[in-house]
Amino acid sequence: DAASHNGVDDARELRERAGFAPARDRYKIFILDEAHMVTPQGFNALLKIVEEPPEHVMFIFATTEPDKVIGTIRSRTH
């Protein structure tokens, strides 16, 4: 839930967890619900891994306010 886990420390933890391959499944999927609540610093901490994710990682950004997601993230997602 990005509304309550929206800071740079949370983003760094997600980045660290994304580095490990899944134990049994093909993909590790991270869903950022209410992504518009992530702070700009949090988005910046996620930028590199969203831009070049490991083969086993997928990100889903769910939001009702896409205009509040920073442009550098919006331009790398669809």
BAFILO-354542 format. One record per atom (N, C-alpha, C): x negated, y negated, z negated. Coordinates in steps of 0.05 Angstrom, whole numbers, padded with zeros to 5 digits, always signed. Layout:
XYZ;...
This chain:
-00017+00024+00000;+00000+00000+00000;-00018-00025+00000;-00019-00038+00023;-00037-00061+00025;-00028-00085+00009;-00003-00085+00000;+00007-00107-00016;-00007-00107-00044;-00013-00084-00054;-00026-00083-00080;-00056-00075-00079;-00065-00066-00056;-00093-00058-00052;-00103-00074-00028;-00106-00100-00031;-00110-00118-00008;-00137-00132-00008;-00154-00127-00027;-00179-00142-00029;-00203-00128-00016;-00225-00142-00018;-00250-00132-00006;-00260-00107-00019;-00257-00104-00045;-00265-00079-00058;-00249-00055-00049;-00223-00059-00045;-00205-00038-00035;-00214-00030-00006;-00220-00050+00010;-00228-00045+00037;-00255-00030+00038;-00273-00037+00020;-00298-00023+00019;-00294+00006+00011;-00276+00011-00008;-00271+00038-00017;-00259+00054+00006;-00240+00042+00021;-00229+00056+00044;-00250+00062+00065;-00268+00043+00070;-00290+00047+00089;-00307+00071+00080;-00313+00072+00054;-00329+00094+00044;-00315+00121+00047;-00290+00122+00041;-00274+00147+00044;-00272+00155+00073;-00271+00136+00091;-00269+00143+00119;-00294+00156+00130;-00316+00152+00117;-00341+00164+00126;-00343+00194+00122;-00326+00205+00105;-00327+00234+00101;-00307+00248+00119;-00316+00270+00131;-00298+00285+00149;-00276+00298+00132;-00253+00302+00144;-00231+00315+00130;-00238+00344+00124;-00228+00354+00102;-00234+00381+00092;-00222+00403+00110;-00197+00399+00118;-00184+00420+00133;-00170+00411+00159;-00164+00386+00161;-00150+00376+00185;-00169+00364+00205;-00158+00359+00229;-00175+00347+00250;-00180+00318+00245;-00160+00304+00234;-00163+00275+00231;-00158+00267+00202;-00169+00245+00194;-00163+00231+00169;-00149+00206+00178;-00124+00203+00169;-00108+00181+00178;-00103+00162+00154;-00109+00137+00159;-00104+00116+00138;-00082+00098+00147;-00061+00097+00131;-00038+00080+00137;-00039+00056+00119;-00041+00032+00131;-00041+00007+00115;-00014-00005+00118;+00004+00002+00099;+00031-00008+00098;+00030-00037+00088;+00047-00054+00100;+00047-00083+00093;+00019-00095+00098;+00008-00088+00121;-00019-00097+00128;-00022-00127+00127;-00001-00142+00131;-00003-00171+00131;-00011-00182+00103;-00010-00165+00083;-00017-00174+00056;-00047-00171+00050;-00062-00158+00068;-00091-00156+00064;-00104-00184+00065;-00122-00189+00048;-00136-00215+00048;-00154-00218+00072;-00161-00242+00080;-00180-00245+00102;-00207-00231+00096;-00215-00232+00071;-00240-00219+00063;-00237-00189+00066;-00214-00178+00059;-00209-00150+00061;-00209-00141+00091;-00196-00157+00108;-00197-00151+00137;-00225-00152+00147;-00241-00172+00139;-00268-00173+00149;-00285-00149+00140;-00279-00139+00116;-00293-00115+00107;-00286-00090+00123;-00262-00090+00135;-00253-00068+00151;-00260-00070+00180;-00268-00093+00189;-00271-00099+00217;-00289-00079+00232;-00312-00073+00221;-00332-00056+00235;-00321-00028+00238;-00308-00017+00217;-00299+00011+00219;-00274+00013+00237;-00258-00009+00238;-00235-00009+00256;-00244-00011+00285;-00265-00027+00289;-00277-00031+00316;-00290-00005+00326;-00304+00009+00309;-00319+00033+00316;-00314+00055+00296;-00289+00066+00296;-00283+00087+00276;-00297+00113+00282;-00303+00129+00261;-00313+00156+00266;-00292+00172+00282;-00301+00193+00296;-00283+00209+00313;-00260+00220+00297;-00263+00225+00272;-00242+00238+00256;-00224+00219+00242;-00226+00193+00247;-00210+00173+00233;-00191+00158+00251;-00166+00155+00241;-00146+00138+00255;-00134+00119+00234;-00130+00094+00243;-00117+00074+00226;-00090+00068+00237;-00070+00065+00219;-00044+00055+00226;-00038+00031+00209;-00034+00008+00223;-00028-00017+00209;+00002-00022+00212;+00017-00020+00190;+00046-00025+00191;+00051-00053+00179;+00066-00069+00193;+00072-00096+00184;+00098-00107+00196;+00111-00124+00182;+00134-00138+00192;+00126-00166+00201;+00101-00173+00196;+00091-00200+00202;+00063-00198+00216;+00063-00189+00241;+00037-00185+00254;+00021-00211+00257;+00034-00234+00257;+00019-00259+00260;+00002-00265+00235;+00007-00251+00213;-00010-00255+00189;-00034-00236+00188;-00036-00218+00207;-00059-00201+00210;-00080-00216+00226;-00105-00217+00216;-00124-00234+00230;-00128-00225+00259;-00133-00244+00276;-00135-00239+00305;-00156-00218+00312;-00178-00218+00298;-00199-00198+00305;-00190-00170+00300;-00172-00165+00281;-00161-00139+00277;-00139-00134+00298;-00121-00153+00302;-00100-00150+00322;-00111-00143+00349;-00133-00156+00357;-00144-00152+00384;-00156-00124+00387;-00161-00110+00365;-00173-00084+00366;-00153-00061+00362;-00128-00068+00358;-00107-00049+00353;-00085-00053+00373;-00067-00033+00374;-00043-00036+00392;-00020-00021+00380;
